[in-house]
């Protein structure tokens, strides 16, 4: 069985450049990229003047110190402004730049042969034009080179803008780019059609969601899907029809939100989008589905979120892509990435929270491990969190393994007696029986090395709703993998403390051993797993819950952490420190939270009754 990778690791160069020439005429915007600080640049050549370049201007938010307070207050019961969600227009009036400012910038850049699209939050503007027009406008000389085997776009000259133009601009995104996209695996187990065990409705039964889903079915709601791959409506409606779900294509709409493809970052196909939409539409059969597609790039990433929040049509939003903090840290230190990246995306995701949008992000499928980039350009793995699941304004959805008993093709037995955090160590007993069976198969080795993402962010501080919750910022762990990625059969317990945003928040079935049906025209019917299933499933249940209310629930997290500490909690904790790992973090017995399983699994019918 292969695991469908549901969190692509995306290394994105977000060039944020200041004006560093004549100080009397220009003003710095952020730490710039300096070509002289890079080594091993090969095959340097001028970027063709006619090549289309897409950039995003990131404008400075106004009253930024109030943004966190507002986003928390409107989502926290007991606050005087609880449920006073903002419209996009109100968000702009309070935090975005004025219309007169963006009109002035639009006029300036249009005169320089750049097309301009302004997002209605007043914080982002897309610029598009030829490389020659960009060079002339920013006084750059865009070039390309091979950088440790990967194609890199950059400017040896530091971009400049007049002070009066640069004043409201915080960053320019997209001038420099470098992308690595990797996948742990690409396929699932082929089946002849829908399976009884893989039916999406099993999620409803397993997590006590039948009543809220059957009663409301997402009526009157729109579920947003952020994706960077194609949408094939025929695949999706075929899946719904075969699974007995209302299959009207009218439920589905697509918003193409822009950005530019980065070299080496090809369209990964439509499987990711298909499974996201299939799952969301199956669990909220009367909800509309709105897919926000973009090129898999730095600009595309921003544009997809800015478009979804700007429309404000979706009451819940799902994302199954991510970026390793290890990659971000190394790119920042190499001056390939603006140090403002984390803050830029934090402001954008906080906008969604102020508008009462419930955003869910998959935590990843490589356990506590994620990619880093070494100085020589090679990719390794370390204990890192994944963005944006580690962001405080999203609900991070991790994975579990359901009870299962059976034999592998070599006869080795697999027994899981109760639901636990998804980690490859569920197969360690079978590995112990027949090591050669696993080492001779890259697919089986991948399963040993896979699990639910979770950990403690180095990018974001511990949010207020997690502070004081037992288990947050303390951890228990076991190093289940050796340095070369093979099972360590008897790892000792490690305990410690750290500070940052802890994730996941919640978990549900994601192990391919107990996975779900997927259909695409390319690969047919398959059974797959991964945390990518969990994010759209939760977004669908958010739509089901919202459909029975006059107002959106909003960001779930403040209420989740409060309810988890109540006497009648809607959570089932997965807190064992043995046989319950994401290949590093394990449970913390008796504590409310742990970085393997978060708060635990959810009783949705109960949660719906307790949500305020």
N, C-alpha and C positions, 0 to 999 in steps of 0.2 A: 504494500500500500504506500502510495506517495502522499505527501502533504502538500496541499496547495498553499503557497506562501501568500499571506494575506496582508503583510506589511512590507511593502517594498522599501529597501533602505536607500534613501535618496540623498545624495550629497549635492547640495545646491550652493553655488556661489552667488552671494548677494552683494554686488559691488556697491558700496556706499562711499561716495567720494566727496571730499571737501574741496573748497577753492583755496589753493595754497600758493598761488602766485602773488602778485602785487597786493599786499595787505590793505592798501588804501582803496583798492577797487574790488577785492574779492573777500569772501568769508568762508572759513572751513565748515563743512557739514558733519564730518565724522572721520574716524581714522581711515586714511585712504589705503588702497592697494599700492604697493611699490614693486614694480617688476624687478628692480635690482636686488630685492630680498629673496627672490626665488632662484634656485639653481636647477640645472638640468633642463632648461628650455631649449628645445630643438626644433628645427624646421620652422623657424619664425618667418612669417610672411604677412603682408598687409591684407587686412580683411577687405574683400572686394567692395568697392564703393556702392554698388547696387544691392548689396546684401541687406535684407530687412532686419533691423534691430528693434526689439521691443523692450522698453524700459518702464518702470513704475517710479513715479515721484511719490515719496512718502512725506506727507506734510506734518508739521508739528501739531500735536493735539493741544487744544486749549484746556485749561483747568485740569491738567492731567492728574494732579494730586487728588482730585475728587472722584476719579473714574473708579478706582478700586472700591472706595466707600459706597458709591452709587450701585455698582454691580452687586455687591454683597447685600446692601440694604433692600433692594427690590426683590431679592430672592430669599430673604431670611424672615421667617415668622417672628412676630413680636416687634419688628422694626416699624416705625411710623410710616415708612414709604413702601412697605411690603406690597408687592403686586402692582406698584406704580411703574409698570414697564414703559420704556420710551419707544416712540416710533423712530424710524431712521431720521426723519426730519428733526425731531426733538433732540436726538443724539447729536446731529450736526450743530444745531443751535447751541448746545451746551459744550461740546467737546471738539467739533470739527472746525476747519477754517471757513471763513465766510464766503458767500457766493461771489462777492466782489474780488476777493483774493484769487479764487480759482479762475474767475473770468480773466483777470489780469494775466495770470500765468498762461492760460489757454491762448490768449492773444499773442503773447510773446513767442510761444513755441510754434504756433501755427505760421507765424511769419517766417519761421526757419524751416518750413517744409516738413513739419512733424504733425501727424494727426494726433488729436488729444481726446481722450475719454475720461470724464471725471465721474468718480463714484459718488453716490449721493450722501456718503457720510462726511464728505469734505476733508478726507484724510489721504485719499489715494487718487492718483491721476496716471493713466496709462499713456505713454508716448510711443509712437511707432513711426519709423521712417528709415531711410537708407543709411548705411554706415557713413557715407560721406556727409549727410545732413547732421548726423549725430556728432561726428568729428568737428564739423564747423561750429555747431551750437555749443559744445562743451570744450572746445579746443583740445580735443583728444586725437590720438592716432591709433584707432582700433587695429589690433593685430591678432593673429592666431599662432599657436605654437603647440608642440607636443610636450606635455609635462608629465614625466614618469609614465609614458605610454598613453596618456589621455589627452584629448584635444582641449585646449584652453583658449578662451577669448579674453583679451585684456587690453589695456592701454598703457604704453610706456610713459606717456605724459599724464600728469594728474589733471583731471577735469576742472574746468573753471567756469564760473558763472558770475555775472555782475552781482554786487552785494544786494541791490534792491530786488533782484530776482531770487537770490538764494535765501533771503531772510526767512520766509515761512517754510522752507524745505528742510526736512530732517535727514533724508537719505535719498539716494538714487539707486534703484535695484535693477540689476540685469546687465550692467556695463561689463562686469567681469563674471564669467561663469565657468564652472567645472562640475561635472556630474559623474557620479558612479552609481549605478543601480544594480543591486544584486538580488538574487532569489535563492532561498534555501532549497526549493523544489518547485515544480511547475504543474504537476498533474495530480489526479486523484485515482481512486480505484474505479474502473469502468463497471457499469451495471447495465442490465437490459432495459431499464426504465425506472420509474419511481419505486422506492423501497419502503417497506413498512417501518423500518427502524430509522430511515433518513427523512421521513416526512417532517416538514417544518412545524406542523401542528404539535409534534411531540414536545417542542419547547413549551407550549402552553400547559400541557399536562405536567411536565416535570417541575415547572416553577409556579404552579398554582395560579395560572393566568387565564384559565378558561372562561371564568365568569366575566371579567373585565373585557376580554377580547371579544367574546361572543355577543355581549350586550351592546357594545359600542362600535366595534369594528373600524375605528378610525374615522368615522363619518364626520365630514366637515373639516378634516385636517389635511395638511400637506406634509409629507415626509421629504426632506431634502437629502440627497446623496451627493457628497463631494467625491469626484472620481477623475482619474487621469487616463482612462482608457475608453474605448469606444462603447457605444450603446447599440445593442442589436435588439430591437423591439420584438422581432419574431422569436428569438430565443426565450425572452422573458415571458411572453404571452403563452408560448408552448409549455413552459414549465408550470405556469399558473393553471392552465387548462388541465394538464395531466395530473396535477395535485388537487384538483377539485376546487380551485380558487377562481372567483370572477375574473375573467381574462380580458376584459376590454382594454384595448390599446389606448383608449381615450384617458385612462388613468395616468398615463405616463407622458411627461413632457421633458424636453432637454433645453438647457440654457448653455450655449457655448460662450465661455467667459474670457477667452483670449490667452495671451502668453505666447511664447515662442519655443519650439522644440530645441533642446540643447543637444549638441553633437554627442552621439553615443547613447542618447536617451530615447530609444525608440518606443513607439506605442506598444505596451505589453500585451495587447489583445483585449478582448472584451470579457474575459472570464470574471475578473474582479467586479466590474460594474454589474454583470449579469447576476452574480450570486448576491450582491448587496440588494439589488432591486427585487430579485425573486423572494428573498427572505422577508424584506420589509413589507412587500405587497401581500405576502401570504398571511402574515400575522395581523395586518390591519387592512382587510380586504376592501373596505370602502374608502380608504384614504387615497388621495392623489399622491403621485410620486414625481418629484421634480429633481432631475439629475443636473448637477452643475459640473460640466466637463471643462477641462483646461489642459493645455500642454504641460507635460511633466517638467516643470522648470520653476525657477524662483519667482518669476513674474506670474506664471500660471497659478502657483500656489496661493499667492495673495489675491489674485483676481477672483478665484473660485469662492473664497470665503467672503470677500467684499461684495460680490454679486449676490450671494445668498442672503447675507444680512441686509444688503441694500433693498432687495425685493421684500423681505420680511414675510414671504408667503409661507415658508415652512416653519411649523411650530417645533419640530424636532429635526435634527441634522445628524447624519452619520458619516464618519470618515474611517477608512481602512488603509491608510498609508501613513508612513512616518519617516523620521530622520533621527539617526542616532546622535545623542549628545556628544559622544566621542568624536564623531565626524565634525560636528559644529565647533567643538573646542579646538581641534587641530587646524581647521580652516581659518578660524579666527586668529590663532597665533601665527599662521603663515600669511596673514594679511590677504587672504582670499575671500574673506567674509566680513561683513560689517559687524562690529561688536554690538550694534544696536538690533541685531536680528531678533534675539529673544524678546526684546521690548516691543518691537514692531508687531510681531505676531501676538504678543500678549494684549496689546491695545486692541487689535482687531478681534480677538476672541472675547475680550471683555465687552466689546460692543454687542455681540450676540447675547451675552448674559444680561446686559441692561435692557434688551428688547424681549426678554423672557423666552429665548430660544434654548431648548434643551439640546446641547451638542454632546454626542457620544463618539469616542475615539478608541479604536482597537489598540491594545497594548503591545502587540507583536507576538511573534511565534518562535523566538529564540531564547526564551526564558529571561533570566536576568542579564543575559549577555547581548551585546550589540557591537556594531562595527566601530573601529577607530581607524584613523589614517596616520601612518607613520611618516616621518620626515623624508623617507626615501620613496614615498608615494605608494607603498604597499598597504593593503587592507588587512587588519587583524581584528581580534575580538577581545573585549574586556567587559567589565561589569559597568554598563552604562544604561541610562534610561532612554526612552524614545519620545521624541516630540512628535505630535502635540499631546499625546496621552498624558505626559507629565505636566501639562499646563493646568493651572488651577481653575480655569473657566470651562473645562470640559469634564464630562464624566467618563473616566477611563474604564473600559470593559475588558477584563481578562478572561481566562479560560479554565475549565475544569475537565476532568475525565469522569464519566458516569460508571456505575458498577458494570463490570463485564467479565465474562469467564469463557475461555476458549483456548484453542491451540493454534499456533502458527504452522505454516506449511512443513516445517521441520519437526513438528511434534512438540515443541516447547510450549509449556502452558503459560497463559496470562490470566491472572485473577486479580480483579479489583472489587473489593467487597462493599465499598461505600464511596460516594462522590468525594473527590479530592481535587486539589489543584493539578492542572495539567502539567506534567513534566515527563521527560523521556525515561526517568527512573522507573516508571511503571513496567518497563520492559527489561529492567536490569536482571531480574530473576531468570528470564528467558535467555538473556545474554550470557549469564553465568553457566547455563546448561549447554550452550552451543555458540561459542564466540565466533567461530569461523562463519557461521550462517549470517551473522551481522556484518562482519568485517569485509566479506566478499560482495556486499550490496551497498551502494552509495545511498539508495533509498532508505534502507533499514538503519544505516548509520545516521542519516538525517533525522529519523524518528527518535533515535537515542539522544540527539542533540537539540531537540525541539521542546518547547514548553511555553507557558503563558508569560508574557512580559510583565515585569513589575520591579519596583525598586524605589530609590530615593533620589530625587532630582538634585543636580548641582547647579541647575540654571534658575530654578524658581524656589522662592522661600516657602516655608510651610504656611498654607493659607489659614485664615482665622478659623474656618469650620473644622480643621483637623487639629487645631491646637488643644491640648489637654485630653485628647482621646487616647486611651490606653493602647499601647502598641505602636502608635505613631512616633517616629524618630528613634525607636528602639527596634532591634531586629535580631532574629535568630536565622542561622544559615548553615548550610553544609555544602562543601565543594564537591558536587556530584560528578564533575568532569575533570579529567586531568588536563595538563597544558596542551596536549595534542588532541583533545576533544573526545577521548575514550572514557567509558564509565569508570568512576572510582567507586568500588563496591562497598566500602565501609567508611564513609566520610564522618569525621567527628563534628560535633556541634560547635558553631562559632556564634558568639553573642556580642553585640556592640550597639553603639548609638551613632546617629548622624542627624543632620538637619536639612530639611528641604521639603518640597512637595512630595508626599508619599503616594504611590499608585501601585496597583489598580484601586478603583473604588468598589467595584462589584465584579462578579464572575458568573459565568454560565458555561455549559458544555461547549468545548472547542477542540477536543481531541479527535483526530481523524479516525481513531478506533471506534469512536461512538458518534461519528459525524453526521452530516446532512446531505441530502440530494442537491445536485447542481446540474443544470443543463445548459450546454452551448451547442450551436450547430457544428462547431469545429470538432469538439471532443465527445459529443453525445452526452449520455447520462453518466454521472460519476458520483461517488461519495467522497466528500472532502471534510476537512476540519480546519481550525484556525480561529484566532480571535476576531478575524474579519467577519465571521458570521454573527458574533455577539453584538457588535456595534449596531448594525441595522435591525437586529432583533429588538434591542432595547429602544431604538428610535421608533420602531413600530408600536411597542407597548406604550411609549410616551404618547403617541398619537391616539391610541385606544383610551388612555386615561384622560387626555385633554378633550376628547370628543364629548365627554360627559360633564364638561365644565364651561362656565362662562369666560374663564380666564385660563391661560396657559399655566402649567406648573412652574415653568421656567427652569433655571439651572437646578438640577436635582441635588447637588452635593450638600448645601447647608442643611436641607431637611434630612438627607440620608444619614449624615453623621449624628444628628440629633436623635433620630429615631433608633439608630443602632445602639444607643446608650440607654434606651428606655426599657422598662420592665417587660413590655410586650413587643419586643423588637420584631420587625418583619424579615429579619435576616437569620439564616442558618450559618453559623460560623464554621469555617474550615480551619481549625487552629492547631491541629496536631503537628508536632515537630518531627514526626517520622511518617514516611509514605505519604507526603503531602508537600511537594516542592515544585518550584519552577526551575529546577536544576541548580539553584543556589539558595534563595530565600525559602524558609519553611514557616510553619505556623508558630504562634506564640501562645501556648495554652493558657486559657483563662482571660486573654486580653481581647479587646473589642476588634482590634485591627492587626493585620500582618501584611507584609509586602508580597506574599505569594498569592493570597486570596482576597486581599482587601477586607471589606466588611463581611464578605461571604456571598452566598446565593440569596435570591430574593423570592419572597412570597408576594407575587404581584397583586393578587386580589386583596390581600391585606394592606399592601403598600398604597394601593389606590384609595382605600378607605381612610388611611391615616395621613395622606398628603393633604396639606392645607392649600 
